[in-house]
């Protein structure tokens, strides 16, 4: 259960490797019991941030607090964290039980206590009955849960996960996203998860922190960052979008470079003639019948340039106006007709689905 207590706090953390700034002035607060994802492209500083929290790297500047204690200078083995890597690093010569119990044996904990703890974590992670098997005798998903059990058995305040599902095939990865979230909720341990997979972050997280070039760009719930991107980078990186450049006109309109007049929802006043971008998610654009008299907002006629069948949905690339190419996504269950290349169709979307980005 998530609480209001802040268990991890980063204050103005910077990490330099020579002349390269891997993380720049990063501040972050994570509450107890939250599932937080650091999301960004490769090389953006996500893993470096994780390594600084765990103690494998020290920040060049700034402070890192866990449970209110400054961890700068504290070695990794004395921090209340544990880490789960993409490379599971399980011991192939040990059984499932021995892999999970390894860290407890190093701490010379009583064998009866170890037995109880391992049996409990095996039960919680649906691994009961596999304890005597070798690592090569279990499936990829089971091996993933063994690695997770090994990281959780020491009861860390924070579990740090560095793209742990990256090596799994897509079907198993999708299954493990749900399993990982269920495990986190069941145990109530704070998870800080690094990924470059937008769908993964959206599915699992209480909060997403988007990072690029070592800097925090935006943070919020999955719904917030998806529906209200604050920058072009976030709009394009999270889920894909239609980005339309234009100038602010009167009456909450934006005139695109192709002279299309697009109604948008302005959260704050923006000066006339200022250059902005409009972000419109593909699934927000509807294919409709009838004239623009029936649908007063953002009604445009276009020509289908490309049709892409995706199984549960169909993606249309539609040319509107002179040369504006719009990405339109329709759920197959809602489709009364599948259009073909060259068909002329009517598109419509709500004013509030035209999200203004001024940066």
Steps between C-alpha positions, in 0.01 A plus 500: 500500500643834392546756780582871512841436656788582266740207510742615226596862440754626247603864530678668208696186414763530227737229373799572280728255326789722397352767275178305446199589716296180533248641749434872540348666806241225553251533785251226574268386780363147532239405758494177694322225308510679164587333172703769321645461151796695364419516131718626219710406197828310526783709644273752672633439855240256636737219598758746637229641728413150618867422566539818707200407715637148550851623583681355197571859392541817705344830386736781396258743665177485697349278768321165506278416797343165582267494800625848590868402515756647261653210308785690334820321600316197639615179324244296308500207745392735781209654312140372544472426128532204271532482125355277228685512166404419141768232512348293780844377614355187661746230603454206258669252738250578778139399544214750509500480880876558523486798263230668705666423834850610390502852651355376830770234530768763442357690798523177705130502586367197687419214258148458642428871441639469146274201437192693618585811298570310180181291532298819548647681200460186286131499589454874438661480157325178393825300501403235754601153382792628293747547785709192419521560127808634328488839326523325160193292588254791531341736247608855423210646694575278800868601487389865502297437815793318663721806439226718645465270803876515560484882493193519725596247766726746681193728535650816347341839558527559126533246221686636196427330168715568195298388193452150649257390226715612208636154416158329492297441184203733447225262614680413823594864556135607476404225749780594741396868503170402657666249735760753614235758580295243694806395700586862583148571621491179703828573677463880528871557432608816318612422143716728286496358149719602205368448148503646150171321421214752515227234515677327787512824702136585426376155604688460827569840655339720762731776380713543189811718497605581145872561457695621198866599470543463876216737589152446639255619233165420661351284774150394593254213487483300175172672410645847567814460292312330217210743474686819593855491364689820582760479224530374142739231623250359752209516253696310238678258735194387697279297271543697179298802394413741221710814547369797302691827484302823480438855616253607769200684358189641668228305679728217615594407147833399355566551130724222371774550244253365242240765597275254683314661790519264799305556821701425812457514877724770649580440867654846515495805278754492218585811303359534149739403217715294733636177352371186675456130438177305535516138617208276397510133592411270205220326690332837575431564131170350388383406151145636463219527250309820425592864460683742725165656593426193710849505653617858564844427647808405298329343202722434199476301179801294399624227271630164624865460402578176683314227690681291762322203661616442860268218607286669765519838325555664162735792441417743220743759370278777368599811303302809602518842334807562289744253656415433867538125567292380795538168682152364580448188714168315505402207720388208282199439726373853427550486122195482275710526184866449416619771262750450220785704364364795303163517683384842617387507863383752759709546817395661826640551847405698810651836577640374833686224317711764324768536769704820470877468543677833509854370564 
